[in-house]
Amino acid sequence: MRWLLALILLTMPTAIWPQAVPKLVPDVSQRQINIQSGFTGAELLLFGAIIYPRGVAPEGQVDVAVVLRGPARPITLREKRQIAGIWINADSSDFRSVPAYYAIASSRPLSTIVDSKTAAIYELGLDKLQLSPSGEVDAKEQRRFSNGLVDLKQRNGLFRQEAGSVEITDQVLYRARLKIPSSVPVGTYVAETLLIRDGRVIVADDKVEVRVRKTGFEQLVTILAKDYSLFYGAMAVLVSLLLGWFAGYIFQRI
């Protein structure tokens, strides 16, 4: 009976078997970005290949979205208001999980390749980021602060959304370039590639880590300020006094 059952299973139409899922082979142009004196930003190339079952690409168009996300951290956003000619802090809102950097590039506009529900599940797009506001906040006020936070990050170059910037060759090779601003925070970043077809995300578990760190004098200052704060403060005061004394000495000699 076992051999008969095996024969029946082998002769069944292949349509009843689950379709094999394509595989992504992603990579980045550099796994480490060093911030040092004179750093003006960098450009990161995300590229890779799509491996299809039996090596045959499906009919129809496939889309690719790449996301580069920095380490998440809590943020308190404060609104400034001008009262009696003085700018003071007014309302504020706390967010538990805000990526230090977020950039997404796609082969076509996100609204044309995924629906709103799918975009929300995978956080595809600046308007779909889950910033996790905390505390009891009115929904309208929460939305206003969230939009303000996203706008602030965009103006600083830390949030980016670029449609049509992912190039796909023969539905197999893809590449995208993302700009890293000079103000990018240090930490471990995650580059994720998503393969999309017919409005569905087919593959979304291929990730590559990119480390952003300070080197040279910038790294020394960071270590002193973080691990030897008392010594760092004393040195800062001493350097300020010496510079003030030297400037006064020069002016007296002139």
Residue frames relative to the residue before (quaternion, step in Angstrom):
aa qw qx qy qz dx dy dz
M 1.0000 0.0000 0.0000 0.0000 0.00 0.00 0.00
R 0.6276 0.5523 -0.3547 0.4187 3.58 1.02 -0.68
W 0.6733 0.4881 -0.3111 0.4600 3.56 0.95 -0.84
L 0.6191 0.5373 -0.3433 0.4584 3.59 1.13 -0.62
L 0.6505 0.5067 -0.3126 0.4716 3.58 1.01 -0.84
A 0.6463 0.5166 -0.3217 0.4603 3.59 0.96 -0.81
L 0.6427 0.5246 -0.3188 0.4584 3.57 1.02 -0.81
I 0.6460 0.5185 -0.3185 0.4608 3.59 1.00 -0.82
L 0.6666 0.5062 -0.3047 0.4545 3.58 0.95 -0.88
L 0.6746 0.5031 -0.3016 0.4482 3.56 0.97 -0.80
T 0.7205 0.4362 -0.2477 0.4788 3.58 1.07 -0.65
M 0.4518 0.6781 -0.4684 0.3416 3.60 1.24 0.02
P 0.5904 -0.5701 0.4235 0.3836 3.62 -1.11 0.56
T 0.5297 -0.6562 0.4406 0.3077 3.53 -1.01 0.84
A 0.5334 0.6542 -0.4081 0.3478 3.60 1.17 -0.34
I 0.6725 0.5038 -0.3212 0.4368 3.58 1.10 -0.56
W 0.5977 0.5565 -0.3717 0.4414 3.57 1.25 -0.21
P 0.5742 -0.5860 0.4267 0.3806 3.61 -1.05 0.58
Q 0.4962 -0.6543 0.4784 0.3111 3.55 -0.98 0.80
A 0.4785 -0.6553 0.5015 0.3002 3.52 -1.05 0.82
V 0.3720 -0.7404 0.5237 0.1979 3.56 -0.95 0.92
P 0.4887 -0.6490 0.4867 0.3211 3.61 -0.93 0.80
K 0.3080 -0.7379 0.5724 0.1817 3.55 -1.26 0.40
L 0.2746 -0.7524 0.5786 0.1539 3.54 -1.04 0.83
V 0.1233 -0.7576 0.6368 0.0732 3.53 -1.10 0.77
P 0.0039 0.8505 -0.5248 0.0355 3.62 0.20 1.26
D 0.0387 0.7701 -0.6367 -0.0028 3.52 -1.32 0.36
V 0.2851 -0.7357 0.5866 0.1829 3.56 -1.32 0.21
S 0.6193 -0.5849 0.3798 0.3607 3.56 -1.18 0.55
Q 0.7947 -0.0088 -0.0069 0.6069 3.60 1.15 -0.52
R 0.3681 -0.7493 0.5176 0.1875 3.53 -0.97 0.93
Q 0.7786 0.2209 -0.1326 0.5722 3.58 1.25 -0.19
I 0.1291 -0.7692 0.6238 0.0505 3.56 -0.95 0.98
N 0.1960 -0.8037 0.5568 0.0745 3.56 -0.63 1.16
I 0.2010 -0.7582 0.6117 0.1022 3.55 -0.88 1.03
Q 0.1287 0.7838 -0.5934 0.1306 3.53 -0.64 1.15
S 0.7591 -0.3603 0.2561 0.4779 3.57 -1.28 -0.04
G 0.8085 0.2321 -0.1928 0.5052 3.56 -0.85 1.00
F 0.3903 0.7251 -0.4872 0.2908 3.60 1.21 0.20
T 0.1034 -0.8228 0.5588 0.0063 3.58 -0.68 1.14
G 0.7152 -0.3746 0.2513 0.5339 3.56 1.25 0.21
A 0.2058 -0.7671 0.5954 0.1215 3.54 -1.30 0.13
E 0.2877 -0.7202 0.5976 0.2034 3.52 -1.34 0.19
L 0.1722 -0.8036 0.5673 0.0535 3.54 -0.68 1.14
L 0.2202 -0.7703 0.5885 0.1086 3.55 -0.85 1.02
L 0.1035 -0.7685 0.6303 0.0373 3.56 -0.76 1.10
F 0.0995 0.8066 -0.5686 0.1276 3.57 -0.64 1.09
G 0.1527 0.7964 -0.5787 0.0870 3.53 -1.27 0.14
A 0.4064 -0.6893 0.5469 0.2460 3.51 -1.36 -0.20
I 0.3111 -0.7114 0.6003 0.1918 3.52 -1.27 0.58
I 0.1486 -0.7921 0.5893 0.0561 3.57 -0.63 1.15
Y 0.1883 -0.8056 0.5571 0.0723 3.55 -0.54 1.21
P 0.6018 -0.5443 0.4295 0.3962 3.59 -1.19 0.50
R 0.8384 0.0797 -0.1238 0.5248 3.55 -0.91 1.01
G 0.5592 -0.6656 0.3623 0.3361 3.57 1.25 0.39
V 0.5893 0.5657 -0.3637 0.4477 3.57 1.21 0.33
A 0.3517 -0.7358 0.5415 0.2042 3.58 -0.75 1.07
P 0.4874 -0.6743 0.4613 0.3083 3.62 -0.95 0.77
E 0.5627 -0.5732 0.4632 0.3744 3.54 -1.25 0.34
G 0.6913 0.4310 -0.3356 0.4731 3.55 -1.09 0.65
Q 0.5941 -0.6020 0.4237 0.3242 3.52 -1.33 0.18
V 0.1639 -0.7429 0.6396 0.1098 3.51 -1.14 0.75
D 0.2083 -0.7751 0.5868 0.1075 3.55 -1.15 0.64
V 0.1877 -0.7652 0.6093 0.0897 3.50 -1.25 0.59
A 0.0592 -0.7562 0.6509 0.0332 3.53 -1.11 0.83
V 0.1212 -0.7790 0.6122 0.0599 3.56 -0.95 0.88
V 0.1166 -0.7935 0.5971 0.0174 3.55 -0.96 0.94
L 0.0806 -0.7571 0.6466 0.0459 3.54 -0.97 0.92
R 0.0182 -0.8253 0.5601 -0.0691 3.54 -0.55 1.22
G 0.3294 -0.7513 0.5450 0.1731 3.54 -0.95 0.97
P 0.7047 -0.4555 0.3138 0.4444 3.59 -1.24 0.17
A 0.4090 -0.7145 0.5170 0.2342 3.57 -0.99 0.88
R 0.0293 0.7919 -0.6079 0.0509 3.53 -1.12 0.74
P 0.5386 -0.6161 0.4506 0.3567 3.62 -1.12 0.48
I 0.0757 -0.7897 0.6088 0.0068 3.55 -1.10 0.77
T 0.1850 -0.7356 0.6394 0.1259 3.53 -1.15 0.73
L 0.1522 -0.7975 0.5815 0.0521 3.56 -0.57 1.19
R 0.1078 -0.8056 0.5822 0.0204 3.55 -0.73 1.11
E 0.3094 -0.7419 0.5709 0.1667 3.51 -1.03 0.87
K 0.2442 -0.7736 0.5707 0.1272 3.55 -0.88 0.97
R 0.0617 -0.7831 0.6187 0.0128 3.54 -1.03 0.86
Q 0.3891 -0.7092 0.5414 0.2292 3.53 -1.16 0.69
I 0.0419 0.7901 -0.6051 0.0886 3.53 -0.55 1.21
A 0.8376 -0.0501 -0.0311 0.5432 3.56 -0.70 1.18
G 0.7194 -0.4659 0.2419 0.4548 3.54 1.02 0.87
I 0.6706 0.4536 -0.2929 0.5087 3.59 1.28 0.06
W 0.3399 -0.7295 0.5574 0.2042 3.57 -0.93 0.94
I 0.0439 0.8000 -0.5937 0.0746 3.57 -0.68 1.12
N 0.5673 -0.5775 0.4585 0.3667 3.55 -1.28 0.37
A 0.1532 -0.7871 0.5941 0.0635 3.54 -0.91 0.99
D 0.8288 -0.0254 0.0502 0.5567 3.59 -0.55 -1.13
S 0.0885 -0.7834 0.6134 0.0461 3.55 -1.27 0.47
S 0.1161 -0.7738 0.6185 0.0722 3.55 -1.28 0.37
D 0.2946 -0.7600 0.5594 0.1503 3.56 -1.02 0.87
F 0.1018 -0.7670 0.6321 0.0423 3.54 -1.08 0.87
R 0.3860 -0.7712 0.4677 0.1936 3.56 -0.76 1.07
S 0.8258 0.1151 -0.0079 0.5520 3.59 1.00 -0.75
V 0.1438 0.7799 -0.5851 0.1696 3.55 -0.05 1.36
P 0.3919 -0.7169 0.5110 0.2672 3.64 -0.64 0.98
A 0.5016 -0.6560 0.4748 0.3044 3.56 -0.96 0.87
Y 0.7783 0.0133 0.0059 0.6277 3.56 1.18 -0.59
Y 0.0505 0.7879 -0.6118 0.0482 3.57 -1.00 0.81
A 0.1007 0.7766 -0.6139 0.0994 3.55 -0.76 1.08
I 0.0311 -0.7904 0.6118 -0.0032 3.56 -0.96 0.89
A 0.0512 -0.7689 0.6373 0.0040 3.54 -0.98 0.94
S 0.0566 -0.8071 0.5876 -0.0072 3.56 -0.99 0.83
S 0.5925 -0.5943 0.4159 0.3504 3.55 -1.22 0.50
R 0.7695 0.0588 -0.0434 0.6345 3.57 1.23 -0.52
P 0.6807 -0.4522 0.3364 0.4679 3.63 -1.17 0.20
L 0.5667 -0.6442 0.3988 0.3238 3.56 -0.91 0.97
S 0.6409 0.5537 -0.3327 0.4147 3.59 1.00 -0.76
T 0.6942 0.4653 -0.2749 0.4754 3.59 1.20 -0.42
I 0.7399 0.4069 -0.2370 0.4804 3.62 1.17 -0.33
V 0.7824 0.1232 -0.1030 0.6018 3.62 1.20 -0.35
D 0.4620 -0.6596 0.5072 0.3072 3.54 -1.19 0.53
S 0.7219 -0.4621 0.3005 0.4183 3.55 -1.30 0.26
K 0.6460 0.5313 -0.3268 0.4401 3.60 0.98 -0.80
T 0.6716 0.4865 -0.2963 0.4737 3.59 0.90 -0.91
A 0.6370 0.5292 -0.3252 0.4565 3.57 1.01 -0.82
A 0.6566 0.5081 -0.3109 0.4626 3.58 1.03 -0.77
I 0.6338 0.5437 -0.3323 0.4384 3.60 1.00 -0.81
Y 0.7816 0.3192 -0.1524 0.5138 3.57 0.90 -0.97
E 0.3887 -0.7379 0.4629 0.3001 3.61 1.31 0.07
L 0.2647 0.7669 -0.5284 0.2503 3.53 0.82 1.07
G 0.7776 0.2616 -0.2216 0.5270 3.55 -0.32 1.24
L 0.5941 -0.6018 0.4038 0.3491 3.54 -1.11 0.68
D 0.6838 0.4834 -0.2927 0.4616 3.58 1.07 -0.65
K 0.6821 0.4651 -0.2847 0.4873 3.60 1.29 -0.07
L 0.4144 0.7171 -0.4721 0.3021 3.59 1.24 0.11
Q 0.2875 -0.7374 0.5885 0.1652 3.56 -1.00 0.87
L 0.1209 -0.8487 0.5146 0.0131 3.53 -0.05 1.36
S 0.3156 -0.8056 0.4569 0.2065 3.59 1.32 -0.07
P 0.0022 0.8068 -0.5900 0.0313 3.60 0.40 1.15
S 0.2371 -0.7769 0.5707 0.1208 3.57 -1.06 0.74
G 0.7056 0.4316 -0.3388 0.4483 3.54 -1.26 0.45
E 0.5588 -0.5879 0.4673 0.3518 3.52 -1.32 0.18
V 0.1144 0.7941 -0.5769 0.1532 3.52 -0.29 1.34
D 0.5315 -0.6165 0.4818 0.3245 3.53 -1.04 0.80
A 0.5758 -0.6282 0.3949 0.3434 3.59 -0.94 0.90
K 0.6574 0.5077 -0.3123 0.4610 3.58 0.97 -0.81
E 0.6638 0.4867 -0.2962 0.4845 3.57 0.98 -0.85
Q 0.6220 0.5434 -0.3356 0.4530 3.57 1.03 -0.78
R 0.6607 0.4972 -0.3052 0.4724 3.57 0.95 -0.87
R 0.6397 0.5313 -0.3251 0.4503 3.59 1.01 -0.79
F 0.6804 0.4683 -0.2916 0.4825 3.58 0.92 -0.86
S 0.6280 0.5316 -0.3416 0.4543 3.61 1.01 -0.75
N 0.6608 0.4913 -0.3034 0.4795 3.58 0.94 -0.87
G 0.6472 0.5198 -0.3190 0.4574 3.56 1.02 -0.76
L 0.6416 0.5192 -0.3213 0.4643 3.57 1.02 -0.80
V 0.6552 0.5031 -0.3081 0.4719 3.59 0.92 -0.90
D 0.6559 0.5115 -0.3118 0.4594 3.59 0.94 -0.86
L 0.6438 0.5188 -0.3179 0.4640 3.59 0.99 -0.82
K 0.6630 0.4961 -0.2996 0.4739 3.57 0.96 -0.86
Q 0.6322 0.5306 -0.3326 0.4562 3.58 1.03 -0.74
R 0.6718 0.5018 -0.2992 0.4554 3.57 0.90 -0.90
N 0.6866 0.4461 -0.2749 0.5039 3.59 1.17 -0.52
G 0.5232 -0.6719 0.3908 0.3495 3.58 1.29 0.05
L 0.5351 0.6539 -0.3898 0.3663 3.59 1.27 0.18
F 0.7176 0.2668 -0.2117 0.6075 3.59 1.30 -0.21
R 0.0496 0.8050 -0.5854 0.0819 3.57 -0.79 1.04
Q 0.0100 -0.7664 0.6422 0.0108 3.55 -1.17 0.67
E 0.0169 0.8190 -0.5668 0.0881 3.54 -0.51 1.24
A 0.1737 -0.7928 0.5804 0.0673 3.56 -0.51 1.22
G 0.8158 0.2582 -0.2023 0.4763 3.53 -1.08 0.79
S 0.5527 0.6377 -0.3829 0.3759 3.60 1.24 0.17
V 0.5909 0.5201 -0.3817 0.4844 3.60 1.28 0.02
E 0.1976 -0.7861 0.5791 0.0872 3.56 -0.67 1.13
I 0.1006 -0.7839 0.6121 0.0255 3.56 -0.88 1.03
T 0.1500 -0.7970 0.5832 0.0465 3.57 -0.77 1.09
D 0.8539 -0.0670 -0.0022 0.5161 3.56 -0.72 1.17
Q 0.5606 -0.6355 0.3565 0.3935 3.57 1.19 0.63
V 0.6224 0.5418 -0.3314 0.4574 3.56 1.23 0.41
L 0.7937 0.2322 -0.1118 0.5510 3.58 0.75 -1.05
Y 0.0251 -0.7959 0.6049 0.0014 3.58 -1.00 0.77
R 0.0378 0.7856 -0.6175 0.0134 3.54 -1.25 0.45
A 0.0034 -0.7762 0.6301 -0.0221 3.53 -1.22 0.62
R 0.2479 -0.7591 0.5864 0.1361 3.54 -1.14 0.71
L 0.0813 -0.7901 0.6074 0.0144 3.56 -0.90 0.99
K 0.3552 -0.7442 0.5307 0.1956 3.55 -0.92 0.95
I 0.2043 -0.7531 0.6180 0.0963 3.53 -1.02 0.93
P 0.3181 -0.7770 0.5052 0.1997 3.65 -0.49 1.09
S 0.6332 -0.5498 0.3884 0.3820 3.55 -1.26 0.38
S 0.6744 0.4955 -0.2903 0.4640 3.60 1.21 -0.47
V 0.3521 0.7626 -0.4885 0.2364 3.59 1.23 0.19
P 0.4251 -0.7056 0.4989 0.2694 3.64 -0.87 0.87
V 0.5260 -0.6157 0.4782 0.3401 3.55 -1.22 0.45
G 0.4030 0.6980 -0.5292 0.2651 3.56 -1.23 0.44
T 0.5740 -0.5683 0.4624 0.3658 3.52 -1.35 -0.13
Y 0.1674 -0.7935 0.5831 0.0476 3.55 -0.72 1.14
V 0.2472 -0.7646 0.5810 0.1296 3.56 -1.18 0.62
A 0.1644 -0.7660 0.6172 0.0721 3.55 -0.83 1.07
E 0.0473 -0.8153 0.5763 -0.0313 3.56 -0.65 1.15
T 0.1877 -0.7726 0.5993 0.0933 3.55 -1.02 0.87
L 0.1051 -0.7909 0.6019 0.0330 3.57 -0.94 0.94
L 0.2265 -0.7558 0.6039 0.1132 3.53 -0.91 1.01
I 0.0763 -0.8239 0.5606 -0.0335 3.56 -0.66 1.18
R 0.1071 0.7784 -0.6131 0.0819 3.53 -1.03 0.86
D 0.8441 0.0453 -0.0812 0.5281 3.56 -0.96 0.95
G 0.7169 -0.4709 0.2516 0.4483 3.58 0.97 0.84
R 0.6733 0.4662 -0.2945 0.4925 3.60 1.25 0.02
V 0.4061 -0.6696 0.5638 0.2626 3.54 -1.16 0.68
I 0.2413 -0.8059 0.5290 0.1114 3.57 -0.45 1.23
V 0.7920 0.0504 0.0087 0.6084 3.57 0.90 -0.95
A 0.1171 0.8048 -0.5719 0.1074 3.58 -0.82 0.97
D 0.5979 0.5907 -0.3563 0.4082 3.60 1.08 0.54
D 0.5324 0.6077 -0.4198 0.4134 3.57 1.19 0.42
K 0.0606 0.8272 -0.5469 0.1141 3.58 -0.37 1.27
V 0.1331 -0.7572 0.6364 0.0628 3.52 -1.23 0.69
E 0.3145 -0.7621 0.5367 0.1799 3.58 -0.88 0.90
V 0.1046 -0.7599 0.6404 0.0383 3.53 -1.15 0.82
R 0.2081 -0.7972 0.5585 0.0966 3.57 -0.75 1.03
V 0.1380 -0.7597 0.6327 0.0592 3.55 -0.94 1.00
R 0.1298 0.8070 -0.5615 0.1287 3.58 -0.62 1.08
K 0.4638 -0.6565 0.5219 0.2856 3.52 -1.28 0.45
T 0.0989 -0.7829 0.6126 0.0446 3.56 -1.12 0.73
G 0.7729 0.3649 -0.2529 0.4533 3.53 -1.31 0.26
F 0.8394 -0.1473 0.1272 0.5075 3.56 -1.10 -0.80
E 0.6217 0.5503 -0.3439 0.4387 3.60 1.04 -0.78
Q 0.6501 0.5058 -0.3169 0.4702 3.57 1.01 -0.78
L 0.6330 0.5352 -0.3276 0.4534 3.59 1.02 -0.80
V 0.6577 0.5025 -0.3091 0.4685 3.58 0.93 -0.90
T 0.6463 0.5252 -0.3181 0.4532 3.59 0.97 -0.86
I 0.6633 0.4997 -0.3054 0.4659 3.60 0.93 -0.89
L 0.6627 0.5042 -0.3115 0.4577 3.59 0.93 -0.87
A 0.6865 0.4889 -0.2904 0.4533 3.58 0.91 -0.91
K 0.7178 0.4541 -0.2509 0.4643 3.59 1.05 -0.74
D 0.8058 0.3054 -0.1345 0.4892 3.56 0.78 -1.05
Y 0.7797 0.2008 -0.1144 0.5819 3.61 1.16 -0.50
S 0.0095 -0.8682 0.4961 -0.0077 3.53 0.83 1.07
L 0.6452 0.5251 -0.3316 0.4450 3.63 0.97 -0.80
F 0.6671 0.4884 -0.2888 0.4828 3.56 0.92 -0.92
Y 0.6428 0.5288 -0.3143 0.4565 3.58 1.01 -0.88
G 0.6633 0.5018 -0.3071 0.4625 3.61 0.95 -0.85
A 0.6537 0.5104 -0.3116 0.4637 3.58 0.98 -0.86
M 0.6551 0.5054 -0.3117 0.4672 3.57 0.99 -0.83
A 0.6352 0.5336 -0.3318 0.4490 3.59 1.00 -0.79
V 0.6565 0.4946 -0.3043 0.4814 3.59 1.00 -0.86
L 0.6566 0.5163 -0.3122 0.4526 3.59 0.96 -0.86
V 0.6545 0.5016 -0.3137 0.4708 3.59 0.94 -0.86
S 0.6395 0.5251 -0.3257 0.4575 3.59 0.99 -0.78
L 0.6589 0.5006 -0.3065 0.4705 3.59 0.96 -0.85
L 0.6600 0.5047 -0.3101 0.4621 3.59 0.95 -0.84
L 0.6557 0.4984 -0.3158 0.4711 3.58 0.96 -0.82
G 0.6425 0.5165 -0.3222 0.4653 3.60 1.02 -0.79
W 0.6568 0.5021 -0.3058 0.4721 3.56 0.96 -0.87
F 0.6628 0.5061 -0.3077 0.4581 3.60 0.94 -0.87
A 0.6448 0.5098 -0.3265 0.4666 3.61 0.99 -0.80
G 0.6550 0.5040 -0.3133 0.4678 3.59 0.97 -0.82
Y 0.6323 0.5323 -0.3245 0.4599 3.58 1.04 -0.78
I 0.6550 0.5120 -0.3156 0.4575 3.59 0.94 -0.84
F 0.6678 0.5014 -0.3083 0.4557 3.57 0.93 -0.89
Q 0.6404 0.5207 -0.3326 0.4562 3.60 1.05 -0.63
R 0.6724 0.4985 -0.2960 0.4601 3.56 1.09 -0.67
I 0.6248 0.5544 -0.3530 0.4216 3.59 1.16 -0.53
